């Protein structure tokens, strides 16, 4: 069951259009809305498969955007991972915006170098 509203779907589309990985965008919006979720909840709610969740979580953990807490399973087996945003959602959006601005500046610098070369 997906929980995204039309507005959230549009926001995910905007994030992907500026170059954010779609799975990362889906998970950011999902965690911003629910605050905390298990990996399984994210799979169902964000309509992603387990490997997609794992790859996106590794990406976000490297950047310090999410944190995980392991809760012992009620049954035997692996502990349940409970994920939440480590930074405020607005701060993550600022980071993404700054990264994209830096990428654009680097490309413009390359264009200038090409023009100077010619």
C-alpha positions as CSV (number, residue, x, y, z in Angstrom):
1,X,0.0,0.0,0.0
2,X,1.5,3.3,-1.1
3,X,0.9,6.3,1.1
4,X,2.0,9.1,-1.2
5,X,-0.4,11.8,-2.0
6,X,-0.5,13.5,-5.4
7,X,1.6,16.4,-3.9
8,X,4.2,13.9,-2.6
9,X,4.4,12.1,-5.9
10,X,5.0,15.5,-7.6
11,X,7.7,16.3,-5.1
12,X,9.4,12.9,-5.8
13,X,9.2,13.8,-9.5
14,X,10.9,17.2,-8.8
15,X,13.7,15.6,-6.8
16,X,14.4,13.0,-9.5
17,X,14.3,15.7,-12.2
18,X,17.1,17.5,-10.6
19,X,19.1,14.3,-10.4
20,X,18.3,12.6,-7.1
21,X,18.0,8.9,-7.5
22,X,14.3,7.9,-7.6
23,X,14.6,5.4,-4.8
24,X,16.4,7.9,-2.6
25,X,13.7,10.5,-3.3
26,X,10.9,8.0,-2.5
27,X,12.5,7.0,0.8
28,X,13.3,10.6,1.8
29,X,9.7,11.6,1.3
30,X,8.5,8.5,3.1
31,X,10.7,9.0,6.1
32,X,9.9,12.7,6.3
33,X,6.2,11.8,6.5
34,X,6.4,8.9,9.0
35,X,9.5,9.9,11.0
36,X,10.4,6.2,11.7
37,X,9.9,3.0,9.7
38,X,11.2,-0.5,9.5
39,X,12.9,-1.7,6.3
40,X,9.8,-3.8,5.6
41,X,7.5,-0.8,6.1
42,X,9.6,1.2,3.6
43,X,9.5,-1.6,1.0
44,X,5.7,-1.7,1.2
45,X,5.0,2.1,1.6
46,X,7.5,3.3,-0.9
47,X,6.8,0.5,-3.3
48,X,10.4,-0.7,-3.4
49,X,12.1,-4.1,-3.3
50,X,14.5,-5.0,-0.5
51,X,17.7,-4.5,-2.6
52,X,16.5,-1.1,-3.7
53,X,15.9,-0.1,-0.1
54,X,19.3,-1.4,0.9
55,X,21.2,0.5,-1.8
56,X,19.3,3.8,-1.1
57,X,19.9,3.4,2.6
58,X,23.6,2.9,2.1
59,X,23.7,6.1,-0.1
60,X,21.8,8.1,2.6
61,X,23.9,6.7,5.5
62,X,27.1,7.7,3.7
63,X,25.8,11.3,3.6
64,X,24.7,11.2,7.3
65,X,21.0,11.7,6.4
66,X,19.6,8.6,8.1
67,X,20.3,6.5,11.2
68,X,19.3,3.0,12.1
69,X,18.4,1.3,15.4
70,X,18.2,-2.4,15.6
71,X,15.4,-3.9,17.7
72,X,15.5,-7.6,18.7
73,X,13.0,-9.6,16.8
74,X,10.0,-11.0,18.8
75,X,10.7,-14.3,17.0
76,X,14.0,-15.9,16.5
77,X,16.0,-14.4,13.7
78,X,17.5,-11.1,12.7
79,X,16.8,-7.9,14.5
80,X,14.4,-5.5,13.0
81,X,16.0,-2.3,11.6
82,X,14.2,0.9,12.5
83,X,15.2,3.9,10.2
84,X,14.7,7.6,10.7
85,X,16.1,10.8,9.3
86,X,19.1,12.0,11.2
87,X,18.9,15.5,9.8
88,X,15.8,17.7,9.4
89,X,14.2,17.2,6.0
90,X,14.7,20.9,5.1
91,X,18.5,20.5,5.9
92,X,18.7,17.5,3.6
93,X,17.0,19.5,0.8
94,X,19.5,22.3,1.4
95,X,22.4,19.8,1.0
96,X,20.9,18.4,-2.2
97,X,20.4,22.0,-3.5
98,X,24.0,22.9,-2.7
99,X,25.3,19.7,-4.4
100,X,23.4,20.5,-7.6
101,X,24.6,24.1,-7.6
102,X,28.2,22.9,-7.3
103,X,27.7,20.4,-10.1
104,X,26.3,23.2,-12.3
105,X,29.2,25.5,-11.5
106,X,31.7,22.8,-12.4
107,X,29.9,22.2,-15.7
108,X,29.9,25.9,-16.5
109,X,33.6,26.1,-15.7
110,X,34.2,23.3,-18.2
111,X,32.2,25.1,-20.8
112,X,34.4,28.2,-20.2
113,X,37.5,26.1,-20.6
114,X,36.3,24.7,-23.8
115,X,35.5,28.2,-25.2
116,X,39.0,29.4,-24.1
117,X,40.6,26.4,-25.8
118,X,38.8,27.1,-29.0
